[in-house]
Amino acid sequence: MNACGVVVEYNPFHNGHYYHLQEARKQTGADCMIACMSGNYLQRGEPAIVSKWTRTKMALSGGADIVIELPYPFATSNAEYFAYGSISILEAMGAEAFCFGSESGNMDDFITAVDVFQSSRHQLDAKISELMAKGYSYPKTSSIAFADIGGQTLDLSTPNNILGFEYVKASVLNGYSIRPETIQRKSAQYHDEELGKGVIASATAIRKAIFSSSSANTADYLPSPSYDLLNEDHSRFNKMNWEMLFPFFKYKVLTSTKEKLSSYYQVEEGLENRIKECVLHAETFNEYMTALKTKRYTWTRLQRASLHIFADAVKEEIKSALKSPPPYLRVLGMSKAGQQYLSHMKKKTPLPFVTTLSKFSHPLLELELRTSAVYYHIAKKSSGTVFNEYAQPPVMFDEREQAFKNS
């Protein structure tokens, strides 16, 4: 079977994601689509609006055949480590290609940019260090540095181009055999906050509508199974965002010493002092972030640092995990075609497949368990038992009947 991989968050799964999956399958001729998906926390340093299990169902009903979880350290890191973890998983899964959406839509642009990176790496690093010292954010310095050495064939100021560059770089620098492909994004841009015309809107705009009690307006922008799953989830669980986490985060910060705060990943250069001061006077997460934001650090970078405090993710733990590719393949869900592919791959991949946590142990899974337990505790509306991460088997989907078999 010919497999193609995609790197996703599906927060939530919308029509643009559906288009991407269908076009990726068509462009690569894949028999099996593998989605490497973030768990309950995302690359921008925030909780997913619904759990990974609901998003897995959305993915399977939207055309994915297998959903593999991207472990927390990679899922909540910058673009470089996010891409490294994701492409390593897709390589281990035996995918012949991976396909990403981009503003460019031209694969040659990405290949050229990676070639420039390889041939001028020392110049780029020196320029980036120089600009960082002046207080510029990393994304801004990268774009300027590439332009200064004459390598700006790719616009690295746009989020999907940045991620695409890192995906291709991860593949090339690690000598992976997986082939990169890209599809140009349609209509809405990544950060668009309004739904607009047509049937494709950004996930940012869709989430904004959902939290503004205008979820009925989102029906046109989501595949019907995704829309139904979203409403079903929200009948049982809270809609998750940083405001839901903030009271717990504030308690954590106020009861921690500055020394303890400085032990968490990405809390650097005295940032713990500003965090303690800003959280003390904030009533909401937005108030806290607005006070915390500086020219030196992007909003996303500060959200990630805050999330690591919330998740009790210390520097040594995360840095150790990021030194090597993900050491296992955790299966969140599969279609019948996906099940057939997995049966074939079990004989080929050196990494263990994890389907139930009770049968496998690893420090990364322990981190996943404790962060998930807090997520479900905050998300649940009833007084019932917190979702049992240990016992949850992969979601099974019959693509012919369009039905889930064990949920």
Secondary structure, DSSP 8 states (H G I E B T S, - for coil): --EEEEEE--TT--HHHHHHHHHHHHHHT-SEEEEEEE-SB-TTSSB-SS-HHHHHHHHHHTT-SEEEEE-HHHHTS-HHHHHHHHHHHHHHTT-SEEEEEESS--HHHHHHHHHHHHHTHHHHHHHHHHHHHTT--HHHHHHHHHHHTT-TTS-TTSHHHHHHHHHHHHHHHTT---EEEEEE--SS-TT--S--SSS---HHHHHHHHHTT-GGGGGGGS-HHHHHHHHHHHHHB----HHHHHHHHHHHHHTS-HHHHTTBTT--TTHHHHHHHHHHT-SSHHHHHHHH--SSS-HHHHHHHHHHHHTT-BHHHHHHHHTS--SSEEEEEEEHHHHHHHHHHTTT-SS-EES-GGG---HHHHHHHHHHHHHHHHHB-SSS----TTT---EEEETTTTEES--
